[in-house]
Amino acid sequence: MVNRKELNPDSSPQAAFGARLRRLREERGWIQDHLAGLVGCTGRHVSAIETGRKPPTLPFSRRADVALGLAGTPASFEREWREMKHGSLLEGFPEYVGYEGRAVEIRLFEIGLIPGLLQTPEYAQALADGEVQRGSITPEQACERVSVLAERQATLARPRPPIVFIVLDESCLHHAVGGPDVMNAQLQRLEETASLPNWFVHVSPFAIGARRSFNLPVYLLTLADRSVVAYAESQAQGHVDRETSFVVPMLTAYHQLQGESLSQAASVAKISQLRKGIP
């Protein structure tokens, strides 16, 4: 222990990650080589992460969670890694993204804006640029948000992609973002996506009025074990919930909303008419 380096977890998020990894390892009576064998690296690599000389990666964080029994818990290293990497994102959102990447079914409802998973790069950039112009985020944070979105979209292109259900409030189609060319391409993306076998796109028309189930965006994820994760956000923060008493009513309300919405064929026809300027 002569060469043991004292850690200051308050010095940086990376240092906090390393200090907690060391503490949990030592609580179990493990040496670094033992943990290294469980996560598939060397003891020297574990030492470098614990002392902050190397940043942790997402694969390392996930393997450490499995080794330490933290996978899927609020105390997981994956969650800490995402918060460290995406610290400028809305509170709770990095945790949601971690679940989204493993979901077998995704259900989304959005008001006013096209959901991120369906956004073209140009549409996403226009939204981020607008926030920079308002002074709500920095140009660097804007780049990070666009990058995170691209990563989220890329995770859907896997050998067994999730089934994705999208309900768009009609306002999403009329909220002009980035100019006519950007909107035209974005509406075309919606049409193309609706033709894919694992995507279902529905428009919730203005005409349903008070029968619309939600007044805020809603995200519902079904995981491989059939448990459901709900995510909702306000202007200030987001919140992930797996509590059955909270999630089940949201899932029921989502199904009610789908029933009130236009069929996929009617939704695509409405999108196409709007894109072509047909009244």
N, C-alpha and C positions, 0 to 999 in steps of 0.2 A: 504493500500500500504506500511505499515511499513516494512513488511517482504519481499517485492519485491526484488528478486535477480537480480542484474545487470548482463547482459550477454555480453560476449566477443566473437562475431562471428568469430574472426580471430584465436581463440585458437585451433580450430579443425573443421573438416567437420561436426562432430556431433553437435558441438556448433552452427555452421552456420545454420544448419537445424532447430534447436530449436529456434534460434533467429528470423529466418524468419517466422516460424510458429506463434510465439507470435505476431510479427508485423502485419501479415495479419489478425490474429484473432482480435487484438485490433482495427485495421482500420475499421473493421465491427461492432465494438461496442459489441463484444461477450465476455462473461466471459468463463472461462475454462470449466465449467460444460455444457454450451450450445454447445460448439464444441464437447465435450465428447459425448453428446447425439446424435450428428450427425454422429460420427464415430464409435459409439458402444463401448465406454470404460468409464472410470471414469475420473472425473476432476483431480484427483490425478495423473492418468497416463499421461494426457496431460501436467500437470505441470512438471512431471519428464522428459518428452521428451523435453519440452521447455528449461529446465535448464540443460540438458545434463546428468541427472542422469541415464536415460535409453536410449538405442539406439532405433531409430524408426525401425519398421519392414516394409516389403513390403505391407502387407495388410493394415496397418495403413496409409502408404503413399498414397495408392490408395484411401482409404476412405476419407482422408483429401482432396485429389484432387477433389473428387466429391463434398464435402461440400463447398469447397472454389472456385469451378468453374474453376479448373486448369487442369482437366483431358484431356490428349492428347495434351497439349500445351508444348512449350519449357520450361516453368516455372514450370512444374509439380513437385510435391514432389517425385513422382515415379522416374522421371529422376534423381533428386538429390540423391535419395537413391541408385540408381544403380551406379552412378558415385562415391558415397562414398564407396560402398561395393566393387566395381571393379575398383578402381582407377588406377591399374596397366595395365588395358586393353587399347587398342588403343582408342584415343579420338573419340567419336561418337558411338562406338560399344555398350556400355551399353544402350544407347537410342534405338538403333536398336533391341537389345535383348528384350526390353520391348514391342516393336511392334510385334516382331516375336511370342511371347507367346500368342498373341491374334489374329493372322492372320488366315484367313479361306483358303487362298491359298498362297503358298510359291513358288517362282521361283528363282532358283539359277544357276549361271554359274561359273565354277571354272577352273583355269589353273594351271597345275603342281601338285596340291595337291587334295586329296579327300575332298569334302566339309565337314565341321565339323559335320553337322547333320547325316552324313553317316559314320563317323569314328568309328572304333572299339576303345576300351579303350587303347589297346596296340599301335595302330597307333598314337593316340593322344598323348600318353605318350612319344613315340619315337620322335615326332615333338618337344614337349616341352623340352625333354632332349637335343635335338640338339641345341636349342636356349640357354640353360644353358651353354653348352660346348663352344658356340661362345661368351659367356659373354654378350649377349643382354638382358637376364633377369636373375633373381635370382632363386634359387630352390623353394623359397616360391611362387614367381610369377608363376612359372611353375605349381605348385600344384593348384594354384588358377585358371589358365586357363583350366586345365583338369577338375576341379570341375565345372566351369561355363559351359563347354561343356556338361557335364553329366546332368546338370540342364536343358539346352536347349533341349537336346534329350528327357528328361523326360516329358517336357511340351507337346510334341507331342502325348503322350499316354493319351489322354483325351476322354471322351465319344463321342465327335464329332470332330475327328482329322482333321487337315487341309489337303487339297490336295497339294501334293508336286511335283513340276516339277524340275528335275535336268538335266542340260546339262553339261557333263564332256568333256573338251578338251581331246583329246586322250593322251596328255602328262601326265594327271593324272594317267593313267594306267601304265605308264612306269617309273615314278619317284619312285625309290625304297626307301622305308622308313622302317627302323627297321629290315631289313633282310628278307629272303625268307619266314619264317613262318608267320611273321607279315603281309607281303604283300599277302600271300595266303589267310589268314583269312579275310583280308580286301576286296579282290576281291570276296570272297565267300559272304561276307556281301552285296556287291553290287547286286549280283545275287539274294539273298534272298529278299532284299528290293524291287527289281523290280517285284517280284511276289505279293506284297501287293496291294490291290485294290485302295489305295489312293496315291500310289507313281508311278511316271513315270520317268524312267531313260533312258537318251539318250547320246550317245557318238558323239561328234563333231570330225570327222576324220581329220587327217592332210591334206587329199586330198582336203578339201574345200578351202584351201589356203586363199586368200585375201577376200573370201566371208564370213569369220568369222566376226560376228558383233562386238565383243568386244576384246580388248587386255588386259583387267583387269577383275578381278572377279566382278560379278554383283549380287545383291540381290534385289528382288522385292517382296513386300508383299501386298496382297489384304486383307483389313480389312472387318469387318462385314458390314460396311456401303458402301462397294464397292469402297472406296477410295484406292489409291495405294501409298505405301511408297517405295522409292528407297534408297538403301544404296550402296555406292561405297567407296573404300579406296585405298590409295596410301601406300607407305612404311612408311610414317610418320603419317598419320591420316585417319580417316574415316569420312564420312559425310552422314547424313540422310536428305532426301528432299521429300516434299509432294507437291511441286509446279507442277501443271498440265503441264505447258510448258516444264518442265524438265523430268517429269516422263513418259508422253505418248510416246515420241520418244524412250525412253529406252524400254518400253513395246513392241512397234512395232518391234524394233531391236531384242528383245528376241524371238518374234514369228518367225521372219525371220530366226534366228539361229536354232530354233527347226525344221523349214522346211528343212534346209540344213543338219541337223544331221541324223544319222542312226535311223531307227525305233527302238522301244523298243526291239523287238525280235532280230533284227540284233545286237543291242548293247549288249544284254545279251550273244548272241553267241560269240561276239568278246571278251567279258570279260572272258567267260568260256574257250575259246581257249587259251587265254593268261595265265590264271591260271593253265591250264593243260600242258602248254608248247607246244601247237600245233601251228606250223607255219601258 
